[in-house]
C-alpha cells in the first residue's frame, strides 16, 4: 500500500470549511483513497473514499488531484463535534489490510 | 443495526491471567478485524478473519489468540500478557469478499491494562 503524509495538526474556526490535505505520491492505479476519523475515546469512523473522481456524501467532500498524488478532505461547515484525528489511507479495492498513518489532529475552535 | 459491540469496555488483568475480549456484529459482514492502538498512536492491524477463516496475522505474538466461532462473533483470547500489551483493542467488520470497499465499521474498543 502507498504511504500517505498528512500534517500533524490543524485548527479551524467553527462554521468555516476545514480542508485537510493528504499526500500519496506513490499511489498505484488500483489504490483508493480512504478517509477515517477518530473522535477521542471512540473507534475510528469511515468518512469517504474515492479512486479518481471527486466524491461527496453527507459528511464530507473528497477532492483528488488529476495525477492522484494528493487529495483534500473538505468538511464544509465544521462544528465542534468534528474535532478528531483524521486519517488518510491508500489501499486497493478488496484490501483487508488498511494501514493507518499518523493522521491529522483537527481542532475546531469556537 | 450498524453497530459493532465490544465487551468488556475495560479490563485489568495480571500477567498470569487468562481473559478474552469479545466482539459482535449483526450486519451480515463476512470480514472481521482486530486492531491494537497505543496512546496517541494510530491503530495497528493484528488479525483479519474472512468468511470465518484467519486470512491475515500481522506476526502477532502467540499470547494473543484470535477465534471466530461464527460470522457474527470474534474473540481475542489473552494469556501471559506483558505490561506493554496495555492498549485499546479495536474490533471492526466489513462486508468482505467482492463487495469489499474498505469501509470498516469499528467498535468502541476494549481498554486493556496489564499489571
Boltz contact constraints between the chains, C-beta under 6 A:
constraints:
  - contact:
      token1: [A, 34]
      token2: [B, 102]
      max_distance: 6.0
  - contact:
      token1: [A, 42]
      token2: [B, 108]
      max_distance: 6.0
  - contact:
      token1: [A, 43]
      token2: [B, 90]
      max_distance: 6.0
  - contact:
      token1: [A, 43]
      token2: [B, 106]
      max_distance: 6.0
  - contact:
      token1: [A, 43]
      token2: [B, 107]
      max_distance: 6.0
  - contact:
      token1: [A, 43]
      token2: [B, 108]
      max_distance: 6.0
  - contact:
      token1: [A, 43]
      token2: [B, 109]
      max_distance: 6.0
  - contact:
      token1: [A, 44]
      token2: [B, 106]
      max_distance: 6.0
  - contact:
      token1: [A, 46]
      token2: [B, 103]
      max_distance: 6.0
  - contact:
      token1: [A, 49]
      token2: [B, 102]
      max_distance: 6.0
  - contact:
      token1: [A, 91]
      token2: [B, 102]
      max_distance: 6.0
  - contact:
      token1: [A, 94]
      token2: [B, 100]
      max_distance: 6.0
  - contact:
      token1: [A, 96]
      token2: [B, 48]
      max_distance: 6.0
  - contact:
      token1: [A, 96]
      token2: [B, 56]
      max_distance: 6.0
  - contact:
      token1: [A, 97]
      token2: [B, 45]
      max_distance: 6.0
  - contact:
      token1: [A, 100]
      token2: [B, 42]
      max_distance: 6.0
  - contact:
      token1: [A, 100]
      token2: [B, 43]
      max_distance: 6.0
  - contact:
      token1: [A, 103]
      token2: [B, 42]
      max_distance: 6.0
